[in-house]
């Protein structure tokens, strides 16, 4: 896990795994709340390392998986919960000869699961043999992938979802949206792309409209009620930021 100021959530996440994992490796990005204290209260299985809080927090995820010592690595965020059904499926999966598994995530928005709008199954490569995968470190949305020497090995998919609660409120969603937008803007700037009149139409009209129609109509986000509408709307205007 890579964390920063997660005192309200990290306890629930650790409670779901502490009894059946060999170790918990946490890289903390200089939290200023009780995150570290709560993590360490779970005992000797938990090892906490301290690093700077980089704009691309994926860097700390990479540092975490590099410090793992067990045969398999289960990568988690502090806003994710492992269900009993997923636990059983994971324990069965690690007895196979596969190199890793993608796990579906059931994302929640405004307290409700998003089953449409292109938000499910949201498969993520989160369970893999230790040392077999790493992050590209190019974006805040990167996920681990098998390294070259293991790229041809067989992987699988689990069926039980990981429960994901990333946004406690619209305010939290907007704060994270601005944070991600800042990072992506820096990436564009480093590539030589500058704000210009030619970008106004695609970023203020074209991209937001396309995304809203894609998620709300094409992928039937309307089935999820108001949370589905709100997600499509607010995720579409991230291009403005």
Secondary structure, 3 states (H helix, E strand, C coil): CEECCCCCCHHHHHHCCCCCCCCEEEEECCCCCCHHHHHHCCCCCEEEEECCCCCCCHHHHHHHHHCCCCCEEECCCCCEECCHHHHHHHHHHCCCCCCEEEECEEEEECCEECCCCCCCCCCEEEEEECCCEECCCCCCCCCCEECHHHCCCCEEECCCCEEEEEECCHHHHHHHHHHHHHHHHHHHHHCCCCCCHHHHHHHHHHHHHHHHHHHHHHCCHHHHHHHHHHHHHHHHHHHCC
